[in-house]
């Protein structure tokens, strides 16, 4: 009815349509607005509602969601993803929080942090219904600092394609082998091996080759991620497969010399650190 009133008052059609689509999408099967004014109004309303309720610590608990906040978050996700919008959610949440003029008991930082966690859960549900693996979403979210849903989904797709390849599947197995060895030895020794390995202690070519490739991956990962070249980023990660396989084939990690053993464990821990520039592979299932 608001649309009809607006048209009768001589408002622009885009404004009238935005009034009609104010609450859209109201559910998973509801049409998602695409007109810029409609999208802006629908986003503003939903984000304002979410920030307001989270700002007074009224969050959904269990199956209870009396204020339909899960539906509001799903609406925001659909509006952003289906329209390909580059929206920095954290900045928008902080902006909405400021509009309350200090009336909310919870500060902007804690409200935003809780909302991002909430959106991560909602996004996993949304993507699972579309057949996207939720563990890949978790692996990317675990990196922190990612609040651009379009960019996040591009990273998830690239990661999924990589893991579906032979190089990706084998590298995941090698990562888990390295992580398990380091974890077991750290527990046994009561020590950590997360420091940089000493190149002077390398005795075999396989150690040197792996160390060099790890350095190359870590050096390129940040720049490629910044440029949103996620396909190339996965390609760089794939270059680890051969030197990692060669290391495990030719190098004895638990060498008799303690300094050599510790150095090789530190080199293994660098595999996880390098791959951690791309995603938290410890969160990937299967």
C-alpha positions, 0 to 999 in steps of 0.5 A: 500500500505504501507504494500506491500512496507514494505513486498517488503523491507523485513520488518517483517510481523508484522511490515507490518501488523501494517502499514496496520492497522495503522488507524484501527479501522476507524469506529464502523464496522471496524475490531479492530487490535489484533496483539501487534505491530498493537495495539501499533501503532494504539493506539499511533497514535490516542492518539497523535492526541487527545492530540495534538488537545486538547493541542491547545484547538481544541475540537469537538463542537456540531455536528462539529468534523472536525478532527474526534476526536470522531472517534479517541477516539472511536478507542482508547476505542475499542482497549483497551476494545476489547483487554482487555488492562490495560492502565492508560489513564491519564499517556498515555495522559501526556506522549504524551503531553510531546512528543510535547516538550512544543509546546502545549499552554495548560498544560498536567494536563488540557489537560488530564482532558478534555480528560478524560471527553471526553472519559467518554462521548464517552464511554457512547455512545459506551456502550449505543449501546451495551445495557449498561446503561449510568447512571451506567457509570456516577455513576462510573466515578463520583468517579474520578480517574478511567482511566482504562477502563477495570477496569471501565467496570468490576465495571459497570457490577458488579454495574448493576448486584447488582442493578438487584438483590432484595437487590440492588433495595431495597437498592437504594430505601432506599438510595434515601429515606435517601438522600431526608430526609437529603436534606429536613431537611438541607434546612429547618434548614440551616445546614449540617448533614455530620459529624460523628454521636455520638454513645453515643446518640444512643438510639435504637439497630437499630441505633447501628446496622446500624452504625456498618454495615456502618463502616464495609462497609466503612472499606472493600470497599477501599480494595476490590476496590483496589483488583478489587474484585467488585463482593465481594464489591457489596456483602458487600454493600448488607449487608446494606439492613437489617439494613437500612430497620430496621432503617426506620421501627423502628426509628423516625428520626425527634425526639423531642430532637434536639440533637437526631434528628441531630444525626439521620440525621447524621447517615442517611447521612453516608448511602450516604457516605458509598455507595459513596465508591462504586459509586455515587448513586445519578447519577443512574436513574430509 
